[in-house]
């Protein structure tokens, strides 16, 4: 989280909405451990990583939907057997569970 704090602080200072996605659990093999975090602003800029790149694009989409009010905060899951996860590149054989929410300072 420390490595993304400067970007989050800068985005808030400029009045931007920010969502954060955090790895809360993994099953089997996962690209990042629980606690890994990624912040996304409403313009789609990203800081941090939750998967080393393999599902980041899909997570950005989920975060933007949240910031636009088209989805609620909550758990999003990507797993090897999930067609979407395979399509975006999660081929590590495991499942990752992310909690995505809007930050409110």
Buried (B, 14 or more C-beta within 10 A) or exposed (E): EEEBEEBBEEBBEEEBBBBBBBBBEBEEEBBBEEEBBBBBBBEEBBBBBBBEEBBBEBBBBBBBBBBEEEBEEEEBBBBBEBEEBEEBBBEBEBBBBBBBBBEEE
